Amino acid sequence: MPKATIIGNTTWGNTLGTLLSNNGVAVTLWARSEDEAEQLNQQKHDYASTSDIAEATAATDLVILAVPSQKFRENIAQIKRHLNNRMILMSAAKGLEMGSGKRMSEVMEEEVPSLKEQICVLSGPNLAKEIAQGLPAASVIAAQDIIIAKKAKNLLQSPKFIIFTTDDVVGVELCGALKNIIALGAGMLDGLGLGDNAKAAFIALSWNEVVSLGLTLGAKRDTFYWLAGLGDLIATCSSTLSRNHYVGYQLAKGYSLAEISASMPQVAEGIATTIAVHQLTKKLSLEAPIAGIIYDTLFQNKPPTEVIASFSKVIKD
């Protein structure tokens, strides 16, 4: 029987654990403490939890890191001595590391360079709550070695969770991270009641900026108009289940970012990614004016009511 290890007691981590278990994969979720592991085991999931990382990774075929991007390096550093080249390493996070601007696969490569060929990433229009309810979805697994992507696909795919594979790791990761920034803006426009026409224009023009930035960073154009790009963009900018859309909506209703973040049990990845993109574009002297508008709204006290005025100026320029 194949085995998988989930790193991250998150909604997405638990959903992936259930998907794998339903496929006949023996799953172990690594919890951060004995108490957390015990609580998870009492909830009677279809898989076991343990706080012993050696036990969690013993003879495993697939290790999935389903943790927030800003905790990603910390987690891979904690587990890396228990990893070996028989394991596939998968990132299920959608963000960029603040400070470095690195994608999660790059973080893994830095922490475990000997396993570079075993790394893959999962991304797509995957609202965890819908998948947990058994609703159909599709996703993409990307790896430099397409054979690794296909091996991971064989473990995770099911009739209601269809997976495609690609070798465009850069594009898949950038799509997953950058669409969250657009979702913040889309939420602001919805919160301001500016209508679907304005939101559609904002999304289309913002995505054009994302594609240009992605191509500069080495991604393939087609990826942005596929599941990990356009598909995820639509889901994240329109669904009430989207945490990033929620943050933007609440900002437009007058709540502070601190208040909104404190009220959320899960992380909205777009917040930190907005900082990472701001840092990255300055470092590389790249243009991303719409992302800059979102940054100013989140961190420079620009009222959401000024988003549309700033946006109009950017597209006229």
C-alpha positions as a Markdown table, in Angstrom:
| # | Residue | x | y | z |
|---|---|---|---|---|
| 1 | Met | 0.0 | 0.0 | 0.0 |
| 2 | Pro | 1.4 | 3.4 | -0.9 |
| 3 | Lys | 2.0 | 5.9 | 1.9 |
| 4 | Ala | 1.7 | 9.7 | 2.2 |
| 5 | Thr | 2.6 | 12.2 | 4.9 |
| 6 | Ile | 0.8 | 15.5 | 5.3 |
| 7 | Ile | 2.7 | 18.4 | 6.9 |
| 8 | Gly | 0.2 | 21.0 | 8.1 |
| 9 | Asn | -3.0 | 20.6 | 10.1 |
| 10 | Thr | -4.8 | 23.1 | 7.8 |
| 11 | Thr | -8.1 | 22.9 | 6.0 |
| 12 | Trp | -6.3 | 22.1 | 2.8 |
| 13 | Gly | -3.9 | 19.6 | 4.5 |
| 14 | Asn | -6.8 | 17.7 | 6.0 |
| 15 | Thr | -8.7 | 17.7 | 2.7 |
| 16 | Leu | -5.8 | 16.3 | 0.8 |
| 17 | Gly | -5.4 | 13.7 | 3.6 |
| 18 | Thr | -9.0 | 12.6 | 3.0 |
| 19 | Leu | -8.6 | 12.5 | -0.8 |
| 20 | Leu | -5.5 | 10.3 | -0.5 |
| 21 | Ser | -7.1 | 8.0 | 2.1 |
| 22 | Asn | -10.1 | 7.5 | -0.1 |
| 23 | Asn | -7.7 | 6.4 | -2.9 |
| 24 | Gly | -6.4 | 3.6 | -0.7 |
| 25 | Val | -3.3 | 5.5 | 0.4 |
| 26 | Ala | -2.1 | 5.1 | 4.0 |
| 27 | Val | -1.9 | 8.7 | 5.3 |
| 28 | Thr | -0.3 | 10.1 | 8.4 |
| 29 | Leu | -0.6 | 13.8 | 9.3 |
| 30 | Trp | 2.2 | 15.4 | 11.3 |
| 31 | Ala | 0.9 | 17.5 | 14.2 |
| 32 | Arg | 3.0 | 20.0 | 16.1 |
| 33 | Ser | 2.2 | 18.5 | 19.6 |
| 34 | Glu | 1.0 | 15.3 | 21.2 |
| 35 | Asp | -2.2 | 17.1 | 22.3 |
| 36 | Glu | -2.9 | 18.3 | 18.7 |
| 37 | Ala | -2.3 | 14.7 | 17.4 |
| 38 | Glu | -4.6 | 13.3 | 20.0 |
| 39 | Gln | -7.4 | 15.7 | 19.2 |
| 40 | Leu | -7.1 | 14.9 | 15.5 |
| 41 | Asn | -7.2 | 11.2 | 16.2 |
| 42 | Gln | -10.3 | 11.6 | 18.3 |
| 43 | Gln | -12.0 | 13.3 | 15.4 |
| 44 | Lys | -11.9 | 9.9 | 13.7 |
| 45 | His | -10.4 | 11.0 | 10.3 |
| 46 | Asp | -9.7 | 8.3 | 7.7 |
| 47 | Tyr | -6.0 | 8.7 | 8.6 |
| 48 | Ala | -3.8 | 8.9 | 11.6 |
| 49 | Ser | -2.0 | 11.8 | 13.2 |
| 50 | Thr | 1.2 | 11.9 | 15.2 |
| 51 | Ser | 3.6 | 14.4 | 16.6 |
| 52 | Asp | 6.6 | 12.2 | 15.9 |
| 53 | Ile | 8.0 | 13.3 | 12.5 |
| 54 | Ala | 10.1 | 10.1 | 12.2 |
| 55 | Glu | 7.0 | 8.0 | 12.6 |
| 56 | Ala | 5.0 | 10.3 | 10.2 |
| 57 | Thr | 7.6 | 10.0 | 7.4 |
| 58 | Ala | 8.6 | 6.4 | 7.9 |
| 59 | Ala | 8.6 | 4.5 | 4.5 |
| 60 | Thr | 6.4 | 7.2 | 3.0 |
| 61 | Asp | 6.1 | 7.7 | -0.8 |
| 62 | Leu | 4.8 | 11.3 | -0.8 |
| 63 | Val | 5.3 | 14.2 | 1.6 |
| 64 | Ile | 2.9 | 17.1 | 1.1 |
| 65 | Leu | 3.6 | 20.5 | 2.7 |
| 66 | Ala | 0.2 | 22.2 | 3.1 |
| 67 | Val | 1.3 | 25.0 | 5.3 |
| 68 | Pro | 1.2 | 28.8 | 4.9 |
| 69 | Ser | 4.0 | 30.1 | 2.6 |
| 70 | Gln | 5.5 | 32.2 | 5.4 |
| 71 | Lys | 5.9 | 29.0 | 7.6 |
| 72 | Phe | 7.1 | 26.9 | 4.7 |
| 73 | Arg | 10.8 | 27.2 | 5.2 |
| 74 | Glu | 10.5 | 26.6 | 8.9 |
| 75 | Asn | 8.6 | 23.4 | 8.3 |
| 76 | Ile | 10.8 | 22.0 | 5.6 |
| 77 | Ala | 13.9 | 22.7 | 7.8 |
| 78 | Gln | 12.3 | 20.8 | 10.7 |
| 79 | Ile | 11.6 | 17.7 | 8.7 |
| 80 | Lys | 14.4 | 17.6 | 6.1 |
| 81 | Arg | 16.7 | 15.1 | 8.0 |
| 82 | His | 13.8 | 12.6 | 7.8 |
| 83 | Leu | 13.5 | 12.9 | 4.0 |
| 84 | Asn | 15.2 | 10.7 | 1.4 |
| 85 | Asn | 15.3 | 10.3 | -2.4 |
| 86 | Arg | 12.6 | 7.6 | -2.4 |
| 87 | Met | 10.1 | 10.3 | -1.5 |
| 88 | Ile | 8.2 | 12.8 | -3.6 |
| 89 | Leu | 8.1 | 16.3 | -2.1 |
| 90 | Met | 5.0 | 18.3 | -2.9 |
| 91 | Ser | 4.2 | 21.9 | -2.1 |
| 92 | Ala | 0.5 | 22.7 | -1.7 |
| 93 | Ala | 1.0 | 26.3 | -0.7 |
| 94 | Lys | 0.2 | 29.3 | -2.8 |
| 95 | Gly | 2.4 | 32.2 | -2.0 |
| 96 | Leu | 5.9 | 33.8 | -2.2 |
| 97 | Glu | 8.3 | 34.0 | 0.6 |
| 98 | Met | 8.6 | 37.5 | 2.0 |
| 99 | Gly | 12.1 | 38.9 | 1.9 |
| 100 | Ser | 13.4 | 36.5 | -0.7 |
| 101 | Gly | 10.5 | 36.5 | -3.1 |
| 102 | Lys | 11.1 | 32.8 | -3.7 |
| 103 | Arg | 8.5 | 30.3 | -4.7 |
| 104 | Met | 8.0 | 27.3 | -2.5 |
| 105 | Ser | 9.8 | 24.9 | -4.8 |
| 106 | Glu | 12.8 | 27.2 | -4.6 |
| 107 | Val | 12.6 | 27.1 | -0.8 |
| 108 | Met | 12.6 | 23.3 | -0.9 |
| 109 | Glu | 15.5 | 23.2 | -3.3 |
| 110 | Glu | 17.5 | 25.4 | -0.9 |
| 111 | Glu | 16.7 | 23.4 | 2.1 |
| 112 | Val | 17.0 | 19.9 | 0.6 |
| 113 | Pro | 19.1 | 20.4 | -2.6 |
| 114 | Ser | 19.8 | 16.6 | -2.9 |
| 115 | Leu | 16.1 | 16.0 | -3.5 |
| 116 | Lys | 15.7 | 18.7 | -6.2 |
| 117 | Glu | 14.5 | 16.2 | -8.8 |
| 118 | Gln | 11.8 | 14.9 | -6.4 |
| 119 | Ile | 10.0 | 18.2 | -6.0 |
| 120 | Cys | 6.5 | 19.0 | -7.4 |
| 121 | Val | 3.8 | 21.6 | -6.8 |
| 122 | Leu | 0.0 | 21.3 | -6.7 |
| 123 | Ser | -2.2 | 24.3 | -7.7 |
| 124 | Gly | -5.5 | 25.0 | -9.3 |
| 125 | Pro | -9.1 | 26.2 | -8.5 |
| 126 | Asn | -9.2 | 24.1 | -5.3 |
| 127 | Leu | -11.5 | 25.7 | -2.7 |
| 128 | Ala | -10.9 | 23.2 | 0.1 |
| 129 | Lys | -14.4 | 23.3 | 1.6 |
| 130 | Glu | -16.0 | 22.3 | -1.7 |
| 131 | Ile | -13.6 | 19.4 | -2.3 |
| 132 | Ala | -14.2 | 18.2 | 1.3 |
| 133 | Gln | -17.9 | 18.2 | 0.6 |
| 134 | Gly | -17.2 | 15.8 | -2.4 |
| 135 | Leu | -17.8 | 18.4 | -5.1 |
| 136 | Pro | -15.9 | 17.9 | -8.3 |
| 137 | Ala | -12.7 | 19.9 | -9.0 |
| 138 | Ala | -9.5 | 19.8 | -11.1 |
| 139 | Ser | -5.9 | 20.7 | -10.4 |
| 140 | Val | -2.4 | 20.7 | -11.8 |
| 141 | Ile | 0.8 | 19.1 | -10.6 |
| 142 | Ala | 4.0 | 20.6 | -11.9 |
| 143 | Ala | 7.5 | 19.2 | -11.7 |
| 144 | Gln | 10.7 | 19.6 | -13.6 |
| 145 | Asp | 10.6 | 15.9 | -14.1 |
| 146 | Ile | 7.2 | 15.1 | -15.6 |
| 147 | Ile | 7.5 | 11.5 | -14.4 |
| 148 | Ile | 7.5 | 12.8 | -10.8 |
| 149 | Ala | 4.4 | 14.8 | -11.5 |
| 150 | Lys | 2.7 | 11.7 | -13.0 |
| 151 | Lys | 3.6 | 9.6 | -10.0 |
| 152 | Ala | 2.1 | 12.2 | -7.6 |
| 153 | Lys | -1.0 | 12.4 | -9.9 |
| 154 | Asn | -1.5 | 8.6 | -9.6 |
| 155 | Leu | -1.7 | 8.8 | -5.9 |
| 156 | Leu | -4.0 | 11.9 | -5.6 |
| 157 | Gln | -6.3 | 11.8 | -8.6 |
| 158 | Ser | -9.9 | 10.5 | -8.2 |
| 159 | Pro | -13.1 | 10.6 | -10.3 |
| 160 | Lys | -14.0 | 13.9 | -8.6 |
| 161 | Phe | -10.5 | 15.4 | -8.4 |
| 162 | Ile | -9.0 | 15.4 | -11.9 |
| 163 | Ile | -5.3 | 16.2 | -12.2 |
| 164 | Phe | -3.3 | 17.4 | -15.1 |
| 165 | Thr | 0.5 | 17.5 | -15.3 |
| 166 | Thr | 3.1 | 20.0 | -16.6 |
| 167 | Asp | 6.7 | 20.9 | -16.4 |
| 168 | Asp | 6.1 | 24.6 | -15.9 |
| 169 | Val | 6.8 | 24.8 | -12.2 |
| 170 | Val | 7.5 | 28.5 | -12.3 |
| 171 | Gly | 4.2 | 29.3 | -14.0 |
| 172 | Val | 2.0 | 27.1 | -11.9 |
| 173 | Glu | 3.5 | 28.6 | -8.7 |
| 174 | Leu | 3.3 | 32.2 | -9.9 |
| 175 | Cys | -0.3 | 31.7 | -10.9 |
| 176 | Gly | -1.3 | 30.3 | -7.5 |
| 177 | Ala | 0.5 | 33.1 | -5.7 |
| 178 | Leu | -0.3 | 36.2 | -7.8 |
| 179 | Lys | -4.0 | 35.6 | -8.3 |
| 180 | Asn | -4.4 | 36.1 | -4.6 |
| 181 | Ile | -3.4 | 39.7 | -4.9 |
| 182 | Ile | -6.0 | 40.2 | -7.6 |
| 183 | Ala | -8.6 | 38.5 | -5.4 |
| 184 | Leu | -7.9 | 41.1 | -2.7 |
| 185 | Gly | -8.7 | 43.9 | -5.2 |
| 186 | Ala | -11.8 | 42.1 | -6.5 |
| 187 | Gly | -13.1 | 41.8 | -3.0 |
| 188 | Met | -12.6 | 45.5 | -2.4 |
| 189 | Leu | -14.6 | 46.3 | -5.6 |
| 190 | Asp | -17.4 | 44.0 | -4.4 |
| 191 | Gly | -17.3 | 45.6 | -1.0 |
| 192 | Leu | -17.6 | 49.0 | -2.5 |
| 193 | Gly | -20.6 | 47.9 | -4.6 |
| 194 | Leu | -19.0 | 49.0 | -7.8 |
| 195 | Gly | -20.6 | 46.2 | -9.9 |
| 196 | Asp | -19.5 | 43.3 | -12.0 |
| 197 | Asn | -18.4 | 45.4 | -15.0 |
| 198 | Ala | -15.8 | 47.2 | -12.9 |
| 199 | Lys | -14.7 | 44.0 | -11.3 |
| 200 | Ala | -14.4 | 42.2 | -14.6 |
| 201 | Ala | -12.3 | 45.1 | -16.0 |
| 202 | Phe | -10.1 | 45.1 | -12.9 |
| 203 | Ile | -9.5 | 41.3 | -13.1 |
| 204 | Ala | -8.7 | 41.3 | -16.8 |
| 205 | Leu | -6.3 | 44.2 | -16.7 |
| 206 | Ser | -4.7 | 42.9 | -13.5 |
| 207 | Trp | -4.2 | 39.4 | -15.0 |
| 208 | Asn | -2.5 | 41.0 | -18.0 |
| 209 | Glu | 0.0 | 42.5 | -15.5 |
| 210 | Val | 0.5 | 39.1 | -13.8 |
| 211 | Val | 1.1 | 37.4 | -17.2 |
| 212 | Ser | 3.7 | 40.0 | -18.1 |
| 213 | Leu | 5.4 | 39.7 | -14.8 |
| 214 | Gly | 5.3 | 35.9 | -15.0 |
| 215 | Leu | 6.8 | 35.7 | -18.4 |
| 216 | Thr | 9.7 | 38.0 | -17.2 |
| 217 | Leu | 10.3 | 35.5 | -14.4 |
| 218 | Gly | 10.5 | 32.5 | -16.7 |
| 219 | Ala | 6.9 | 31.1 | -16.8 |
| 220 | Lys | 5.2 | 29.8 | -19.9 |
| 221 | Arg | 2.3 | 31.9 | -21.3 |
| 222 | Asp | -0.1 | 29.0 | -21.7 |
| 223 | Thr | 0.0 | 28.2 | -18.0 |
| 224 | Phe | -1.7 | 31.5 | -17.2 |
| 225 | Tyr | -4.8 | 30.6 | -19.3 |
| 226 | Trp | -5.1 | 27.1 | -17.9 |
| 227 | Leu | -6.4 | 25.6 | -14.6 |
| 228 | Ala | -3.6 | 27.0 | -12.4 |
| 229 | Gly | -4.0 | 30.4 | -13.9 |
| 230 | Leu | -7.4 | 31.5 | -15.3 |
| 231 | Gly | -9.2 | 28.7 | -13.5 |
| 232 | Asp | -7.9 | 29.5 | -10.1 |
| 233 | Leu | -8.3 | 33.3 | -10.8 |
| 234 | Ile | -12.1 | 32.8 | -11.4 |
| 235 | Ala | -12.6 | 30.8 | -8.3 |
| 236 | Thr | -10.6 | 33.0 | -6.0 |
| 237 | Cys | -12.1 | 36.3 | -7.3 |
| 238 | Ser | -15.7 | 35.2 | -7.2 |
| 239 | Ser | -16.3 | 32.7 | -4.4 |
| 240 | Thr | -17.5 | 33.6 | -0.9 |
| 241 | Leu | -15.2 | 30.8 | 0.2 |
| 242 | Ser | -12.1 | 32.7 | -0.9 |
| 243 | Arg | -10.2 | 34.1 | 2.0 |
| 244 | Asn | -8.4 | 36.7 | -0.1 |
| 245 | His | -11.7 | 38.0 | -1.5 |
| 246 | Tyr | -13.1 | 38.2 | 2.0 |
| 247 | Val | -10.1 | 40.3 | 3.2 |
| 248 | Gly | -10.6 | 42.8 | 0.4 |
| 249 | Tyr | -14.4 | 42.9 | 1.0 |
| 250 | Gln | -14.0 | 43.6 | 4.7 |
| 251 | Leu | -11.4 | 46.3 | 4.0 |
| 252 | Ala | -13.9 | 48.1 | 1.8 |
| 253 | Lys | -16.4 | 47.9 | 4.6 |
| 254 | Gly | -14.1 | 49.8 | 6.9 |
| 255 | Tyr | -12.4 | 47.1 | 8.9 |
| 256 | Ser | -8.6 | 47.3 | 9.5 |
| 257 | Leu | -6.3 | 44.7 | 8.2 |
| 258 | Ala | -5.4 | 43.8 | 11.7 |
| 259 | Glu | -9.0 | 43.3 | 12.7 |
| 260 | Ile | -9.7 | 41.2 | 9.7 |
| 261 | Ser | -6.7 | 39.0 | 10.1 |
| 262 | Ala | -7.4 | 38.5 | 13.8 |
| 263 | Ser | -11.0 | 37.3 | 13.0 |
| 264 | Met | -9.8 | 34.6 | 10.5 |
| 265 | Pro | -8.9 | 31.1 | 11.6 |
| 266 | Gln | -6.9 | 30.6 | 8.4 |
| 267 | Val | -4.3 | 32.6 | 6.6 |
| 268 | Ala | -5.1 | 34.8 | 3.5 |
| 269 | Glu | -1.9 | 34.2 | 1.5 |
| 270 | Gly | -2.4 | 37.3 | -0.6 |
| 271 | Ile | -1.5 | 39.6 | 2.2 |
| 272 | Ala | 2.1 | 38.4 | 2.6 |
| 273 | Thr | 2.4 | 37.8 | -1.2 |
| 274 | Thr | 1.6 | 41.4 | -1.8 |
| 275 | Ile | 4.6 | 42.3 | 0.3 |
| 276 | Ala | 6.8 | 39.8 | -1.4 |
| 277 | Val | 5.8 | 41.1 | -4.9 |
| 278 | His | 6.4 | 44.6 | -3.8 |
| 279 | Gln | 9.9 | 43.7 | -2.6 |
| 280 | Leu | 10.6 | 41.5 | -5.6 |
| 281 | Thr | 9.6 | 44.1 | -8.2 |
| 282 | Lys | 11.7 | 46.8 | -6.5 |
| 283 | Lys | 14.7 | 44.5 | -6.3 |
| 284 | Leu | 14.4 | 43.5 | -10.0 |
| 285 | Ser | 13.2 | 46.9 | -11.2 |
| 286 | Leu | 10.0 | 45.4 | -12.7 |
| 287 | Glu | 6.7 | 47.2 | -13.3 |
| 288 | Ala | 3.6 | 46.0 | -11.4 |
| 289 | Pro | 1.5 | 49.1 | -10.8 |
| 290 | Ile | -1.8 | 47.4 | -10.0 |
| 291 | Ala | -0.1 | 45.2 | -7.4 |
| 292 | Gly | 1.3 | 48.4 | -6.1 |
| 293 | Ile | -2.2 | 49.8 | -5.6 |
| 294 | Ile | -3.2 | 46.8 | -3.5 |
| 295 | Tyr | 0.0 | 47.2 | -1.5 |
| 296 | Asp | -0.7 | 50.8 | -0.8 |
| 297 | Thr | -4.2 | 49.9 | 0.3 |
| 298 | Leu | -3.1 | 47.2 | 2.6 |
| 299 | Phe | 0.0 | 48.8 | 4.1 |
| 300 | Gln | 0.1 | 52.5 | 3.3 |
| 301 | Asn | -3.3 | 53.4 | 4.6 |
| 302 | Lys | -4.8 | 54.2 | 1.2 |
| 303 | Pro | -8.6 | 53.9 | 1.5 |
| 304 | Pro | -10.2 | 51.3 | -0.6 |
| 305 | Thr | -12.4 | 54.0 | -2.0 |
| 306 | Glu | -9.3 | 55.3 | -3.8 |
| 307 | Val | -8.6 | 52.0 | -5.5 |
| 308 | Ile | -10.8 | 52.7 | -8.5 |
| 309 | Ala | -9.3 | 56.2 | -9.0 |
| 310 | Ser | -5.8 | 54.8 | -8.8 |
| 311 | Phe | -6.7 | 51.9 | -11.1 |
| 312 | Ser | -8.2 | 54.4 | -13.7 |
| 313 | Lys | -4.9 | 56.4 | -13.6 |
| 314 | Val | -2.8 | 53.3 | -14.1 |
| 315 | Ile | -4.8 | 52.0 | -17.2 |
| 316 | Lys | -4.8 | 55.5 | -18.7 |
| 317 | Asp | -1.0 | 55.7 | -18.3 |
